[in-house]
């Protein structure tokens, strides 16, 4: 059960990492475009920051910490059971 949960958590976090990376590149390109006066999606990115990218970053950090905690607890349980 624990391995199945960790597998799905890791898969979800990988997808979330790609969302955050894509959002970062979009931000960088849109910011350069805004500074040059070229509309490259800055307004749309800025509208999506609060409802999409901000929670994605929070989920990424929370999931990574949760995954680490679950793995550490599993290691301690395996040590105490002598496995």
Backbone torsions as a table, in degrees:
resi	resn	phi	psi	omega
1	UNK	NA	-46.1	-178.6
2	UNK	-63.7	-41.3	-179.3
3	UNK	-65.1	-39.2	178.7
4	UNK	-63.9	-42.7	178.1
5	UNK	-62.8	-45.4	179.9
6	UNK	-65.2	-36.8	178.1
7	UNK	-62.0	-47.5	-179.7
8	UNK	-69.4	-35.6	176.4
9	UNK	-64.0	-43.6	178.6
10	UNK	-63.7	-40.3	177.8
11	UNK	-64.0	-43.4	178.6
12	UNK	-62.8	-41.9	-179.8
13	UNK	-66.7	-34.4	177.2
14	UNK	-64.6	-44.5	177.4
15	UNK	-62.6	-39.4	179.7
16	UNK	-66.6	-37.7	176.8
17	UNK	-60.3	-44.3	179.4
18	UNK	-63.9	-38.4	176.4
19	UNK	-61.5	-43.7	179.6
20	UNK	-66.1	-41.5	178.9
21	UNK	-64.6	-44.7	177.7
22	UNK	-61.5	-42.5	177.6
23	UNK	-62.0	-37.6	178.0
24	UNK	-65.6	-46.4	179.6
25	UNK	-64.3	-39.0	176.3
26	UNK	-61.2	-43.5	178.1
27	UNK	-58.9	-47.6	-177.3
28	UNK	-63.2	-45.7	-179.5
29	UNK	-65.9	-43.9	-179.6
30	UNK	-65.5	-36.6	179.1
31	UNK	-66.8	-42.4	175.9
32	UNK	-62.8	-43.2	178.2
33	UNK	-62.3	-41.0	178.7
34	UNK	-63.6	-40.9	-179.9
35	UNK	-68.5	-26.0	178.6
36	UNK	-93.6	-4.4	-179.7
37	UNK	81.5	19.2	179.3
38	UNK	-105.8	126.1	-179.4
39	UNK	-75.1	103.1	179.4
40	UNK	-116.3	25.0	174.1
41	UNK	98.7	18.1	-179.9
42	UNK	-61.1	-46.0	-177.4
43	UNK	-62.2	-43.4	178.7
44	UNK	-66.4	-43.5	178.6
45	UNK	-60.0	-43.4	-178.6
46	UNK	-64.8	-36.9	176.3
47	UNK	-67.2	-31.6	-178.9
48	UNK	-87.5	-8.6	-177.5
49	UNK	-58.0	-54.3	-175.5
50	UNK	-68.3	-47.4	-176.3
51	UNK	-82.9	-17.3	-174.8
52	UNK	-118.6	-61.1	-170.2
53	UNK	-75.5	-38.8	178.5
54	UNK	-61.1	-49.4	175.8
55	UNK	-64.3	-33.2	179.3
56	UNK	-62.5	-40.1	178.1
57	UNK	-67.8	-41.7	178.9
58	UNK	-64.3	-41.9	178.0
59	UNK	-63.7	-39.0	179.4
60	UNK	-60.8	-49.4	179.9
61	UNK	-66.5	-44.3	179.9
62	UNK	-62.9	-43.7	179.4
63	UNK	-65.4	-39.1	178.5
64	UNK	-64.9	-42.4	178.4
65	UNK	-66.9	-42.6	178.9
66	UNK	-62.2	-42.8	178.1
67	UNK	-61.3	-43.5	178.9
68	UNK	-62.5	-43.4	-179.6
69	UNK	-63.3	-44.5	-180.0
70	UNK	-62.0	-42.1	179.8
71	UNK	-66.6	-39.9	179.0
72	UNK	-66.4	-41.4	177.9
73	UNK	-63.9	-40.5	177.5
74	UNK	-62.3	-40.7	177.6
75	UNK	-63.4	-43.2	-179.7
76	UNK	-66.1	-38.7	178.3
77	UNK	-65.7	-40.8	178.3
78	UNK	-64.7	-37.9	177.5
79	UNK	-66.0	-43.0	-177.8
80	UNK	-69.8	-28.5	177.5
81	UNK	-86.9	-6.5	177.6
82	UNK	78.4	27.8	-179.6
83	UNK	-92.2	NA	NA
